[in-house]
Amino acid sequence: ELKVEQNPLFLSMQEGKNYTIYCNYSTTSDRLYWYRQDPGKSLESLFVLLSNGAVKQEGRLMASLDTKARLSTLHITAAVHDLSATYFCAVDTYNFNKFYFGSGTKLNVKP
Amino acid sequence: NAGVTQTPKFRVLKTGQSMTLLCAQDMNHEYMYWYRQDPGMGLRLIHYSVGEGTTAKGEVPDGYNVSRLKKQNFLLGLESAAPSQTSVYFCASSLEGAGTGELFFGEGSRLTVL
């Protein structure tokens, strides 16, 4: 069964700082997704990474995928309080489009 | 812009009661999923469907049943609720094949079993 591990699970940082969230997965997959969840809310799609070396950027967030290392990173640049949320990575399988989620990284950006 | 709609959004049950959660999507998606979310455990797949009339088990299917009689609807049933089924349930849908596989989520249904 595919395992997806995120670290750190909790991240408290000051505004203006940079940090990276890591997502490792255990089996071959070329598709990785990042989602954001605000407290009590649903999950919102942030990035879809569909091939090795894919890099996507939106505002202060940048996601990349290394399928050989089975690793994706979500880099936060000059964090702001509005980025406080829980971030999930997910990997899908070729078989019937099943998705497996990491445990999530709860980010708290202090003003 | 309805997207994925779940009903009900909140429900309290007593142990042994039954209930059904309804998920409806208006995007003509083939694939639909039911997940549960528990603190510190991310989302775990309960059941999924790859098209009308089909269903399959996910990671944690025990205690749940599902049906997909119409393409736009995916029902999750609890026949005899247990306190361990207290959770937030999310329905999601996605395109098949040529699509990115991106999941679109409903707002969630918070279930408490006493």
Interface residues (C-beta under 8 A of the other chain):
Chain A: E1 V4 L9 R31 Y33 Y35 K41 S42 L43 E44 S45 V48 L50 F88 A90 D92 F96 N97 K98 F99 Y100 F101 G102 S103 G104
Chain B: Y31 Y33 Y35 G40 M41 G42 L43 R44 L45 Y48 V50 A56 G58 E59 F90 A92 S94 E96 T100 G101 E102 L103 F104 F105 G106 E107 G108
